[in-house]
Amino acid sequence: MRRLRLILPGLTILILIGIFARLISVTVPLMNHLILAILIGLFIGNLYEIPEWAESGIATHKLWLEAGIVVMGASVALDQVIAAGPTILALVVTTVIVIILLVETLSIGLFDIQTKVPSLLAAGSSICGVSAIVAVAGGIKANEREIAYAAATILLFDTITIISYPILGQVMGLSDTVFGVWAGLTMFSTGPVTAAGFTFSERAGEWAVIVKLTRNALIGVVAIAYSLFYTRRGENAMESSTNQWQYLWQSFPKFVLGFLFVMFVANIGILNQQQVTTLENASNWLFLFAFAGLGFEIQFSEIRSTGLKPIFVVLTTLISTSVVLLLILRVLF
């Protein structure tokens, strides 16, 4: 009860923003309710400082996002995922490797960034945004300034891609599958990927989440790889294999297992159509409340602290990989 009283005020704010965004989208059909929820949270969060009594509740938006993804598993067709599995896995692994190498090469070779920021930018760009930055930072002992620098850069592009990707997808006439896989492969953080995907369409959102979860699952592998790399350079890191396996499990996003379980249960016929529909509706509402909180998380004051060099590195990487992958996906799908 004490925990509930602590989060209830902020949670109420998220719920009210979500309902308000839904009402506006019903009144003005061209306005997408998910994007509206993000914009309302962004506007309020940047115009007013979040009061202390609301912080805990608003911070739960990540929990609602993960819960929405887990519940969304009920609406995903397992046969389609299995059919596309090898292709998706190959695309994800190749993309992650290429992005890491490209960010590191551009940062050090072209823009002469000699701190640990390039490694943090590479992790954030290739895996799952700020979460990957924090995971890798623990293994390479990056300082707070380097973490803040990299996180601000990633958040800047999260803000841009949430809006720009659905627009670009519509302008280019992308199919739902192509857009979803494209967003899942090239956008950074899980929240923006989910928002952009479901803004485009329901099917695009499902594919965006599936691909993004596959990328997220590699977070522990990349964190350990960076830790070993810095160890061989004579810097601090995890050394024992026990710590590495423990870190791999700690870094792994556990809600991915929940998503797979719900998808499996729904596809073997345990749930009837009415129950699946109920879970789909629950997922939509959870996403709505999560995206309201995501808007609060985007702080322009933090983004302004980003220097130009990391922006150019990430921008160059994002544009080049997005263009190449889009050409490949149009052939594959």
C-alpha positions in Angstrom: 0.0 0.0 0.0 2.9 2.4 0.8 4.4 1.7 -2.7 1.0 2.2 -4.3 0.5 5.6 -2.5 3.9 6.6 -3.7 3.3 5.9 -7.4 -0.4 6.7 -7.7 -0.2 10.5 -8.2 2.3 10.2 -11.1 0.5 7.2 -12.5 -2.7 9.1 -12.5 -1.0 11.8 -14.6 0.0 9.2 -17.2 -3.5 7.8 -17.3 -5.1 11.2 -17.7 -2.7 12.2 -20.5 -3.4 8.9 -22.3 -7.1 9.3 -22.1 -6.9 12.9 -23.2 -4.7 11.9 -26.2 -7.2 9.2 -27.1 -10.1 11.7 -27.0 -8.4 14.2 -29.2 -7.5 11.5 -31.8 -11.2 10.4 -31.9 -12.2 14.1 -32.4 -9.4 14.8 -34.9 -8.9 11.5 -36.8 -5.6 12.6 -38.4 -4.0 12.9 -35.0 -2.4 9.6 -33.8 -3.1 9.1 -30.1 0.3 7.5 -29.4 2.3 10.4 -30.8 -0.1 12.8 -29.1 0.6 11.2 -25.7 4.3 11.6 -26.3 4.0 15.2 -27.4 1.8 16.1 -24.4 4.2 14.5 -22.0 7.1 16.2 -23.7 5.4 19.6 -23.6 4.4 19.4 -19.9 7.8 17.9 -18.9 9.8 20.6 -20.6 7.5 23.5 -19.6 7.2 22.6 -15.9 9.6 20.7 -13.6 8.1 17.4 -12.5 7.1 17.7 -8.9 8.7 15.3 -6.5 5.4 13.7 -5.5 4.8 12.6 -9.2 8.3 11.4 -10.1 7.9 7.8 -8.9 4.7 7.3 -10.7 5.9 8.8 -14.0 9.0 6.7 -13.8 6.8 3.6 -14.0 6.3 4.2 -17.8 9.1 1.8 -18.6 7.3 -0.9 -16.7 4.1 -0.3 -18.7 6.1 -0.4 -21.9 7.6 -3.8 -21.0 4.2 -5.0 -19.8 2.6 -3.9 -23.1 5.2 -5.7 -25.1 4.7 -8.9 -23.1 0.9 -8.8 -23.5 1.3 -7.9 -27.2 2.7 -11.4 -27.7 -0.8 -12.7 -27.8 -1.5 -10.9 -31.2 1.7 -12.1 -32.9 1.4 -15.0 -35.4 4.1 -17.5 -34.4 4.3 -19.2 -37.8 5.3 -15.9 -39.4 7.9 -15.2 -36.8 9.4 -18.7 -37.3 9.3 -18.3 -41.1 11.2 -15.0 -40.9 13.4 -16.0 -38.0 16.7 -16.9 -39.7 16.4 -13.8 -42.0 15.6 -11.5 -39.1 18.4 -12.9 -36.9 21.0 -12.6 -39.7 19.9 -9.0 -40.4 20.0 -8.1 -36.7 23.5 -9.6 -36.0 25.0 -8.1 -39.2 23.4 -4.7 -38.5 24.7 -4.6 -34.9 28.2 -5.5 -35.9 28.3 -3.0 -38.8 26.9 -0.1 -36.6 29.5 -0.8 -33.9 32.4 -0.8 -36.3 31.1 2.2 -38.2 30.6 4.3 -35.0 34.0 3.4 -33.6 35.7 4.0 -36.9 34.1 7.4 -37.5 34.5 8.5 -33.9 38.2 7.8 -33.7 39.4 7.9 -37.3 37.4 10.9 -38.6 36.2 12.9 -35.7 39.1 12.2 -33.3 37.0 11.4 -30.2 39.5 9.7 -27.9 37.4 9.1 -24.7 35.1 6.1 -24.0 32.2 8.0 -25.6 32.6 6.2 -29.0 32.1 2.8 -27.3 29.0 4.1 -25.5 27.6 5.6 -28.7 28.2 2.4 -30.6 26.4 0.4 -27.9 23.5 2.8 -27.8 23.1 3.0 -31.6 23.4 -0.7 -32.2 21.4 -2.3 -29.4 18.9 -0.4 -27.3 19.7 3.2 -26.7 20.4 4.5 -23.2 19.9 1.1 -21.6 22.8 -0.3 -23.7 24.9 2.7 -22.8 24.4 2.1 -19.1 25.1 -1.7 -19.5 28.3 -1.2 -21.4 29.4 1.7 -19.2 29.5 -0.6 -16.2 31.9 -3.0 -17.9 34.3 -0.4 -19.2 34.1 1.9 -16.2 33.0 5.0 -18.1 32.6 8.1 -16.0 29.4 10.0 -15.5 30.2 12.8 -18.0 30.9 10.3 -20.8 27.6 8.5 -20.0 25.7 11.7 -20.0 27.3 12.8 -23.2 26.4 9.6 -25.1 22.9 9.4 -23.6 22.1 12.9 -24.6 23.1 12.2 -28.2 21.0 9.0 -28.3 18.0 10.8 -26.8 18.3 13.5 -29.4 17.9 11.0 -32.2 15.2 9.1 -30.3 13.2 12.4 -30.4 13.8 13.0 -34.1 13.1 9.4 -35.3 9.8 9.0 -33.3 8.4 11.8 -35.6 10.4 11.4 -38.8 10.2 7.6 -39.3 6.4 7.2 -39.7 6.4 10.3 -42.0 9.2 8.9 -44.1 7.5 5.5 -44.2 4.2 7.0 -45.5 6.0 9.2 -48.1 8.0 6.3 -49.5 5.0 4.0 -49.5 6.6 1.3 -47.4 4.7 -1.9 -46.6 3.8 -2.6 -43.0 6.4 -5.4 -42.8 9.2 -3.4 -44.4 8.6 -0.4 -42.2 8.4 -2.5 -39.0 11.6 -4.4 -39.7 13.3 -1.2 -40.8 12.4 0.7 -37.7 13.3 -2.3 -35.5 16.7 -2.5 -37.1 17.8 1.1 -37.3 16.1 3.1 -34.5 17.7 3.2 -31.1 15.5 2.8 -28.0 12.7 0.4 -27.5 10.1 3.0 -26.6 10.5 5.1 -29.8 10.7 2.0 -31.9 7.4 0.8 -30.5 5.8 4.2 -30.9 6.9 4.7 -34.5 5.9 1.1 -35.4 2.4 1.3 -34.0 1.9 4.9 -35.3 2.5 3.5 -38.8 0.2 0.4 -38.3 -0.6 -2.4 -36.0 1.3 -5.0 -38.1 4.3 -2.6 -38.5 4.3 -2.2 -34.7 4.4 -6.0 -34.2 7.3 -6.4 -36.6 9.2 -3.4 -35.1 8.9 -4.9 -31.6 9.9 -8.4 -32.7 13.1 -7.1 -34.4 13.9 -4.7 -31.6 13.6 -7.4 -29.0 16.0 -9.5 -31.0 18.5 -6.6 -30.9 17.9 -6.1 -27.2 18.7 -9.7 -26.5 22.3 -9.0 -27.6 22.9 -6.4 -25.0 24.7 -8.7 -22.6 26.9 -10.1 -25.4 28.0 -6.6 -26.5 28.6 -5.5 -22.9 30.9 -8.4 -22.2 32.6 -8.0 -25.6 33.4 -4.4 -24.7 34.5 -5.4 -21.2 37.0 -8.0 -22.6 38.2 -5.5 -25.2 39.1 -2.9 -22.6 40.7 -5.6 -20.4 43.1 -6.5 -23.2 43.9 -2.8 -23.5 45.0 -2.9 -19.9 42.0 -1.1 -18.5 39.5 -2.2 -15.9 36.7 -4.7 -16.6 35.2 -8.0 -15.5 37.8 -10.8 -15.6 36.2 -14.0 -14.3 34.0 -16.1 -16.5 31.5 -16.4 -13.6 31.1 -12.6 -13.5 30.7 -12.5 -17.2 27.9 -15.0 -17.3 26.3 -13.3 -14.3 26.5 -10.0 -16.1 25.1 -11.5 -19.3 22.0 -12.7 -17.4 21.6 -9.4 -15.4 21.8 -7.4 -18.7 19.4 -9.6 -20.6 15.9 -7.9 -20.8 13.7 -10.4 -18.9 10.5 -9.2 -20.4 11.5 -10.7 -23.7 10.9 -14.1 -22.1 7.4 -13.0 -21.1 6.7 -11.9 -24.6 7.8 -15.3 -26.0 5.7 -17.1 -23.4 2.5 -15.2 -24.1 3.0 -15.6 -27.9 3.5 -19.3 -27.5 0.4 -19.7 -25.3 -1.8 -17.7 -27.6 -0.6 -19.6 -30.7 -1.2 -23.1 -29.4 -4.9 -22.5 -28.8 -5.0 -22.1 -25.0 -6.5 -18.6 -25.4 -9.8 -18.1 -27.4 -10.3 -15.2 -29.8 -12.1 -13.1 -27.2 -9.3 -13.4 -24.7 -6.7 -12.5 -27.4 -8.7 -9.4 -28.3 -8.8 -8.4 -24.6 -5.1 -8.8 -24.4 -4.6 -6.7 -27.6 -6.7 -3.9 -26.1 -4.8 -4.1 -22.8 -1.5 -3.8 -24.7 -2.7 -0.8 -26.6 -3.6 1.0 -23.4 -0.4 0.1 -21.7 1.5 1.5 -24.7 -0.5 4.7 -24.4 0.4 5.3 -20.8 4.0 4.3 -21.4 4.4 6.8 -24.2 3.0 9.6 -22.1 5.9 8.9 -19.6 8.3 8.6 -22.5 7.5 12.2 -23.4 8.4 13.3 -19.9 11.8 11.6 -20.3 12.8 13.7 -23.3 14.4 16.8 -21.7 15.6 19.5 -24.2 17.9 20.8 -21.5 19.8 17.5 -21.4 19.9 17.3 -25.2 21.4 20.7 -25.5 24.5 19.5 -23.7 25.4 17.3 -26.6 28.5 18.3 -28.7 28.5 18.3 -32.4 31.0 15.6 -33.0 29.0 12.7 -31.5 25.9 14.1 -33.4 27.7 13.9 -36.7 29.0 10.4 -35.9 25.5 9.0 -35.1 23.8 10.9 -37.9 26.2 9.6 -40.5 25.8 6.0 -39.2 22.0 6.3 -39.0 21.6 7.6 -42.5 24.0 5.2 -44.2 22.7 2.1 -42.4 19.1 3.1 -42.9 19.4 3.7 -46.6 21.3 0.4 -47.2 18.9 -1.6 -45.1 15.9 -0.1 -46.7 17.1 -1.2 -50.1 17.8 -4.7 -48.8 14.4 -5.0 -47.0 12.5 -4.0 -50.1 14.0 -6.9 -51.9 13.6 -9.4 -49.0 10.0 -8.5 -48.0 
